[in-house]
Amino acid sequence: MLLLGDIGNTDTKICLINDNLKIVKRVIISSKKFKRGELNSFFKHIDFNPIKKILFCSVVPKTYKEIKKFISKKTQTRCYELKELNLKSFLKIDVNYKQVGSDRLANAISLVDKRKNFIILDFGTATTFDVLIGNNYKGGIISPGIELSLKTLSDKASLIPKINLTKISKVIGKDTISAVRSGFFWGYAGLIDNVIKLIKKETRKSFQIILTGGFSELYKNSIKTKVKQDTNITINGLIKSSKLIK
């Protein structure tokens, strides 16, 4: 069995994977408001003896350190962070290795195919685009996250309430809520389509577009570009990468 985790800026997802590479147990906890009680609850009825490999990707070093320390008290099996592994057998990485998030590398590893090109659009704390040409990770784009931007706007503007983003058919808003929803919904739809267009123009390549993360469901049918949705892409990348652990 495998124990895998994705520690993002907002949420931490921990999954137990069986020998058929299926998720049999999953927990999602806050990365910044990390509580040991949630880990205790998740691991309460888990037998660590069958777990042969433990692998995390993390962009929050403090949380990873705490989880690693917790796990080390449960098992002798070493806990790895993705960037500790030699990823060259999967990817040629054309960026500053220290500055690319390991979650983005996990996403790329999940999809890498020498015969295909991908743009991976991840709706997380930031909205990121990653460009994968064959087995070559070319880099990407980081733009403000939708939920974070919405929260910042309502926090800074006294007359704008907290708003949940939903699909909206009309562009012109008739009140504050519909105006903000339109700005974010259609604004990000335009951003997505334009960035994809610019990537294609710059690389002179065609791509398959993969959406993941919190707002992928909202946008999968709301932009001009044909896309596929894969909400388990990061965990699948970790499953694939775990083969590098001897």
C-alpha positions as CSV (number, residue, x, y, z in Angstrom):
1,M,0.0,0.0,0.0
2,L,1.0,3.6,-0.5
3,L,0.5,6.7,1.7
4,L,0.4,9.8,-0.4
5,G,-0.2,13.5,0.4
6,D,-0.6,16.8,-1.4
7,I,0.1,19.8,0.9
8,G,-1.2,22.9,-0.7
9,N,-1.4,26.5,0.6
10,T,-5.0,26.0,1.5
11,D,-5.7,22.3,2.0
12,T,-3.8,19.2,2.7
13,K,-5.0,16.0,1.1
14,I,-3.8,12.6,2.4
15,C,-4.7,9.4,0.6
16,L,-4.2,5.7,1.4
17,I,-3.8,3.8,-1.9
18,N,-4.3,0.0,-2.1
19,D,-2.3,-2.5,-4.2
20,N,-4.6,-1.9,-7.2
21,L,-3.7,1.8,-7.0
22,K,-7.1,2.9,-5.9
23,I,-7.8,5.4,-3.2
24,V,-9.3,3.6,-0.3
25,K,-9.2,6.4,2.3
26,R,-8.9,10.2,2.0
27,V,-8.8,13.1,4.4
28,I,-8.7,16.9,3.6
29,I,-7.5,19.2,6.4
30,S,-6.4,22.8,6.5
31,S,-2.7,23.4,5.7
32,K,-2.4,26.6,7.8
33,K,-4.7,25.6,10.6
34,F,-3.2,22.2,11.0
35,K,-4.6,20.1,13.8
36,R,-3.1,16.9,15.0
37,G,-6.5,15.7,16.0
38,E,-7.5,15.4,12.4
39,L,-4.4,13.2,11.7
40,N,-5.1,11.1,14.7
41,S,-8.7,10.5,13.5
42,F,-7.5,9.6,10.0
43,F,-4.8,7.2,11.1
44,K,-6.7,5.7,14.1
45,H,-7.7,2.5,12.3
46,I,-4.9,2.3,9.8
47,D,-2.3,-0.5,10.0
48,F,1.0,0.9,8.9
49,N,2.6,-2.5,8.3
50,P,1.3,-2.9,4.7
51,I,2.4,0.7,3.8
52,K,5.6,0.3,1.9
53,K,6.0,3.8,0.5
54,I,5.2,7.2,1.7
55,L,5.4,10.2,-0.6
56,F,4.2,13.9,-0.3
57,C,4.3,16.9,-2.5
58,S,4.3,20.1,-0.5
59,V,4.4,23.9,-0.9
60,V,4.1,24.5,2.9
61,P,7.3,23.3,4.5
62,K,6.1,23.8,8.0
63,T,3.1,21.6,7.6
64,Y,5.1,18.9,5.8
65,K,7.6,18.9,8.6
66,E,4.9,18.4,11.2
67,I,3.1,15.6,9.3
68,K,6.5,13.9,8.6
69,K,7.3,14.0,12.3
70,F,3.8,12.6,13.2
71,I,4.2,9.7,10.7
72,S,7.7,8.9,11.8
73,K,6.3,8.0,15.2
74,K,3.9,5.5,13.5
75,T,6.3,3.6,11.2
76,Q,9.9,3.0,10.2
77,T,9.0,3.6,6.5
78,R,10.8,6.7,5.3
79,C,8.6,9.7,4.3
80,Y,9.8,11.4,1.0
81,E,9.0,14.7,-0.5
82,L,8.6,14.5,-4.3
83,K,11.6,16.8,-5.1
84,E,13.9,14.5,-3.1
85,L,13.5,11.9,-5.9
86,N,15.3,11.8,-9.2
87,L,12.5,12.9,-11.5
88,K,14.7,13.0,-14.6
89,S,13.4,9.6,-15.7
90,F,10.0,11.2,-16.1
91,L,10.7,14.8,-17.0
92,K,13.2,17.2,-18.5
93,I,12.7,20.3,-16.3
94,D,13.4,23.6,-18.1
95,V,12.9,25.9,-15.1
96,N,14.6,26.8,-11.8
97,Y,14.1,23.5,-9.9
98,K,14.1,25.1,-6.5
99,Q,11.3,27.5,-7.5
100,V,8.8,25.2,-9.1
101,G,6.2,23.7,-6.7
102,S,6.3,20.0,-6.3
103,D,2.5,19.8,-6.8
104,R,3.0,21.2,-10.3
105,L,5.7,18.6,-11.0
106,A,3.4,15.9,-9.8
107,N,0.7,17.1,-12.1
108,A,3.1,17.0,-15.1
109,I,4.4,13.6,-14.2
110,S,0.8,12.3,-14.1
111,L,0.3,13.3,-17.7
112,V,3.7,13.1,-19.3
113,D,3.6,11.4,-22.8
114,K,6.4,12.0,-25.3
115,R,3.9,12.1,-28.1
116,K,1.5,14.6,-26.6
117,N,1.5,18.2,-25.3
118,F,-0.5,19.5,-22.3
119,I,-1.5,22.7,-20.6
120,I,-2.5,22.0,-17.0
121,L,-4.7,24.6,-15.5
122,D,-4.9,24.3,-11.7
123,F,-7.5,26.4,-9.8
124,G,-5.9,26.5,-6.4
125,T,-4.8,29.3,-4.0
126,A,-3.2,30.6,-7.2
127,T,-4.5,29.9,-10.7
128,T,-1.6,28.2,-12.5
129,F,-0.9,27.1,-16.0
130,D,1.8,24.5,-16.6
131,V,3.2,23.8,-20.1
132,L,4.3,20.2,-20.9
133,I,5.7,19.5,-24.4
134,G,6.3,15.8,-24.7
135,N,8.4,14.9,-21.6
136,N,9.7,18.5,-21.3
137,Y,8.3,20.7,-18.5
138,K,8.7,24.1,-20.0
139,G,7.4,26.3,-17.2
140,G,4.2,28.1,-16.6
141,I,2.1,31.1,-15.5
142,I,0.9,32.0,-12.0
143,S,-2.1,34.3,-11.8
144,P,-4.2,35.3,-8.7
145,G,-6.4,32.6,-7.3
146,I,-10.1,33.1,-7.8
147,E,-11.2,32.5,-4.2
148,L,-8.3,34.4,-2.7
149,S,-9.1,37.4,-5.0
150,L,-12.8,37.3,-4.1
151,K,-12.0,37.3,-0.4
152,T,-9.4,40.1,-0.8
153,L,-12.0,42.2,-2.6
154,S,-14.7,41.8,0.0
155,D,-12.1,42.4,2.8
156,K,-10.8,45.6,1.3
157,A,-14.1,47.1,-0.1
158,S,-16.5,48.0,2.6
159,L,-19.6,47.8,0.4
160,I,-18.9,44.5,-1.3
161,P,-20.1,41.4,0.7
162,K,-18.6,37.9,0.7
163,I,-19.7,36.3,-2.6
164,N,-19.7,32.7,-3.8
165,L,-18.8,32.5,-7.4
166,T,-21.4,30.8,-9.7
167,K,-21.9,30.7,-13.4
168,I,-23.7,33.8,-14.7
169,S,-25.2,34.1,-18.1
170,K,-25.3,37.9,-18.5
171,V,-22.3,40.1,-18.5
172,I,-23.8,43.3,-17.3
173,G,-24.6,43.1,-13.6
174,K,-27.7,44.8,-12.1
175,D,-26.5,44.9,-8.5
176,T,-23.3,44.6,-6.6
177,I,-23.4,40.8,-6.3
178,S,-24.2,40.1,-10.0
179,A,-21.6,42.7,-11.1
180,V,-18.9,41.1,-9.0
181,R,-19.9,37.6,-10.1
182,S,-19.8,38.7,-13.7
183,G,-16.4,40.4,-13.3
184,F,-14.9,37.3,-11.8
185,F,-16.7,34.6,-13.9
186,W,-16.3,36.2,-17.3
187,G,-13.0,37.9,-16.3
188,Y,-11.3,34.6,-15.5
189,A,-12.9,32.9,-18.5
190,G,-11.3,35.6,-20.7
191,L,-8.0,35.2,-18.8
192,I,-8.0,31.5,-19.3
193,D,-8.8,31.6,-23.0
194,N,-6.3,34.4,-23.7
195,V,-3.4,32.7,-21.8
196,I,-4.0,29.4,-23.6
197,K,-4.1,31.3,-26.9
198,L,-0.8,33.1,-26.1
199,I,0.9,29.8,-25.1
200,K,-0.1,28.2,-28.4
201,K,1.2,31.3,-30.3
202,E,4.5,31.3,-28.4
203,T,5.2,27.6,-28.7
204,R,3.6,27.0,-32.1
205,K,2.2,23.8,-30.7
206,S,-1.2,22.3,-30.1
207,F,-2.2,21.1,-26.6
208,Q,-4.6,19.1,-24.7
209,I,-6.0,21.2,-21.8
210,I,-6.5,19.6,-18.4
211,L,-8.4,21.4,-15.6
212,T,-8.0,20.5,-12.0
213,G,-8.7,22.1,-8.6
214,G,-11.6,23.8,-6.9
215,F,-13.2,25.8,-9.8
216,S,-12.4,23.3,-12.6
217,E,-16.1,22.1,-12.4
218,L,-17.3,25.7,-12.9
219,Y,-15.1,26.4,-15.9
220,K,-14.9,23.1,-17.8
221,N,-17.9,24.1,-20.0
222,S,-17.6,27.8,-19.7
223,I,-14.5,28.7,-21.8
224,K,-14.0,28.6,-25.5
225,T,-11.2,26.0,-25.4
226,K,-12.0,22.3,-25.3
227,V,-10.8,20.9,-22.0
228,K,-10.8,17.7,-19.8
229,Q,-11.2,17.7,-16.1
230,D,-9.1,15.6,-13.8
231,T,-9.4,16.2,-10.0
232,N,-7.0,13.4,-9.0
233,I,-4.1,14.5,-11.2
234,T,-1.8,15.4,-8.3
235,I,-2.4,12.1,-6.5
236,N,-2.0,10.2,-9.7
237,G,1.3,11.9,-10.3
238,L,2.5,10.8,-6.8
239,I,1.3,7.2,-7.5
240,K,3.5,7.2,-10.6
241,S,6.4,8.9,-8.9
242,S,6.3,6.4,-6.0
243,K,7.9,3.8,-8.4
244,L,11.1,5.8,-8.0
245,I,11.3,4.9,-4.3
246,K,13.3,1.7,-3.9
